[in-house]
Amino acid sequence: MKVYTKVGDKGKTAFFGCGMIQKDDPRIEAVGALDEVNSVIGVTLCFIENEELRRVLQKVQNDLFQVGADLAGSALEADALPRIRESHVIELEKAIDNIHEKVGGQQAFILPGGTSASSFLHLCRCITRRAERSLIVASKVISLNPEMLRYVNRLSDYLFMLAREANNEVDVKEQQPIYKYFDVDKSKDHSTTKHIN
């Protein structure tokens, strides 16, 4: 089979159980967002040497294909394709709790950054959040598996904790944001002073 099929040349593509739909349909947007998450995890793996973390992320990549299958088959019978189940969510929650025990609770907002691994994991987290938003929009068009939505929500939390752990393992201190405010010069006419809120 050739890579190009020419089916989508007029801006449409096939969606399981729904026939041909426009490529700007929220369902296709959500599929693309999940693909972005998987791709950025692939990039992240190029910057990670820790074998255990590599194994974890590769498992997530495989699970994301199951998320994609679940989404694509939303209009099909429940047992027609692999589905994300509560066990997937519980597995992430246990992993999050394990990291929490090691790095401790979060006391303030944390600036993304530190090591290369941590920085890329934060990027994965942000794109996962975007994918979650896309799924919420898609859920207004088609009924989605609630466990799939829970899984993607937990995944962003998990990636956040993995980012914290990556810094913690090499003793890179977490940085909190510094908030700066504009001081109003009392000698100026306040009626012409613009305030930034």
C-alpha positions in Angstrom: 0.0 0.0 0.0 1.3 3.5 -0.9 1.8 6.2 1.7 -0.4 8.5 -0.2 -4.0 7.5 -1.0 -5.3 10.8 -2.5 -8.4 10.2 -0.4 -7.8 13.3 1.7 -7.0 15.7 -1.2 -10.3 17.5 -0.8 -9.9 18.0 3.0 -11.7 14.8 4.2 -10.6 11.7 5.9 -12.1 8.5 7.2 -13.1 8.1 10.9 -14.0 4.6 12.1 -17.8 4.2 12.3 -18.4 7.7 11.0 -17.5 7.5 7.4 -15.7 10.5 5.7 -15.4 13.6 7.8 -13.7 17.0 7.4 -10.0 17.1 8.5 -10.8 20.1 10.7 -13.4 18.1 12.6 -12.7 18.0 16.4 -12.3 14.2 16.3 -9.4 14.5 13.8 -7.9 17.4 15.8 -7.9 15.2 18.9 -6.2 12.3 17.0 -3.6 14.8 15.8 -3.0 16.1 19.3 -2.4 12.6 20.6 0.0 12.0 17.7 1.9 15.2 18.8 2.2 13.9 22.4 3.6 10.6 21.1 6.0 12.3 18.8 7.4 14.7 21.4 7.9 11.8 23.8 9.9 10.2 21.0 12.1 13.4 20.8 12.4 13.3 24.6 13.8 9.8 24.5 16.7 11.1 22.4 17.8 13.2 25.4 17.3 10.6 28.1 19.9 8.0 29.2 18.2 6.6 32.3 17.1 3.1 31.2 14.2 2.9 33.6 12.8 6.3 32.4 13.3 5.2 28.8 11.3 2.0 29.5 8.5 4.0 31.2 8.2 6.5 28.3 8.2 3.7 25.7 5.4 2.1 27.5 3.5 5.4 27.5 4.0 5.6 23.8 2.4 2.2 23.3 -0.4 3.1 25.6 -1.0 6.3 23.6 -1.7 4.1 20.5 -4.4 2.4 22.5 -5.8 5.8 23.5 -5.8 6.7 19.8 -7.6 3.4 18.9 -10.1 4.1 21.6 -10.8 7.5 20.3 -11.0 6.4 16.6 -13.3 3.6 17.5 -15.6 5.7 19.7 -18.6 5.1 17.4 -18.0 1.3 17.3 -19.1 -1.4 19.7 -17.3 -1.4 23.1 -15.4 -4.6 22.3 -14.5 -3.8 18.7 -11.1 -2.2 19.6 -8.8 -2.1 22.5 -10.1 0.4 25.1 -8.4 2.3 27.9 -9.6 0.8 31.2 -9.6 1.8 34.8 -6.5 -0.3 35.3 -4.5 2.0 33.0 -5.5 5.0 35.2 -4.7 3.2 38.4 -1.3 2.2 37.1 -0.5 5.9 36.4 -1.8 6.9 39.9 0.5 4.4 41.6 3.5 5.6 39.6 2.7 9.2 40.5 2.4 8.3 44.2 5.7 6.5 44.1 7.5 9.5 42.7 5.7 11.8 45.2 7.2 9.8 48.0 10.7 10.4 46.6 10.5 14.1 45.7 8.0 15.3 48.3 5.0 17.6 47.9 5.0 20.6 45.7 5.2 23.8 47.8 4.9 26.4 45.0 4.6 26.7 41.2 7.7 25.3 39.5 9.5 26.8 36.4 9.9 24.3 33.7 13.6 23.6 33.1 16.6 22.2 34.8 18.1 19.2 33.1 17.4 18.4 29.4 15.3 15.4 30.5 13.2 17.5 32.8 12.7 20.3 30.3 11.6 17.9 27.6 9.2 16.1 30.0 7.6 19.4 30.9 7.1 20.0 27.1 5.5 16.6 26.9 3.2 17.6 29.8 2.1 20.8 28.1 1.3 19.0 24.9 -0.6 16.4 26.8 -2.7 19.1 28.4 -3.4 20.4 24.9 -4.4 16.9 23.8 -6.8 16.7 26.7 -8.4 20.0 25.8 -8.9 18.6 22.2 -10.5 15.5 23.6 -12.9 17.6 25.6 -13.9 19.4 22.5 -14.3 16.1 20.6 -16.5 14.8 23.4 -19.1 17.3 22.4 -19.3 15.6 18.9 -19.0 12.0 19.9 -19.3 10.0 23.1 -15.9 9.1 24.5 -14.8 6.5 26.9 -14.5 8.3 30.3 -11.6 6.2 31.3 -9.7 7.5 28.3 -10.3 11.1 29.4 -9.1 10.2 32.9 -6.0 8.5 31.5 -4.9 11.5 29.5 -5.5 13.8 32.5 -3.4 11.5 34.7 -0.7 11.3 32.1 0.0 15.0 32.2 0.3 14.7 36.0 2.6 11.8 35.6 4.8 13.6 33.1 5.0 16.5 35.6 6.2 14.2 38.3 8.7 12.5 36.0 10.1 16.0 35.2 10.5 16.7 38.9 12.1 13.3 39.5 14.6 13.9 36.6 15.9 17.0 38.3 15.8 15.5 41.8 17.9 12.5 40.8 20.8 14.8 39.8 20.2 17.3 42.7 19.0 20.1 40.4 17.0 22.4 42.6 13.5 23.3 41.5 13.1 27.0 40.6 10.0 29.0 41.6 8.8 31.9 39.5 9.7 35.4 40.6 6.7 37.8 40.4 7.5 41.4 39.7 5.0 44.2 40.1 5.0 47.7 38.6 5.4 50.3 41.3 3.3 53.4 40.7 5.2 56.6 40.9 3.1 58.8 43.2 4.5 62.0 41.6 2.8 61.1 38.3 -0.7 61.9 37.3 -2.6 58.6 38.0 -5.3 59.5 35.4 -2.7 58.9 32.6 -0.9 56.0 34.2 -1.6 52.6 32.6 -1.8 49.7 35.0 -1.1 46.1 34.0 -3.4 43.7 35.7 
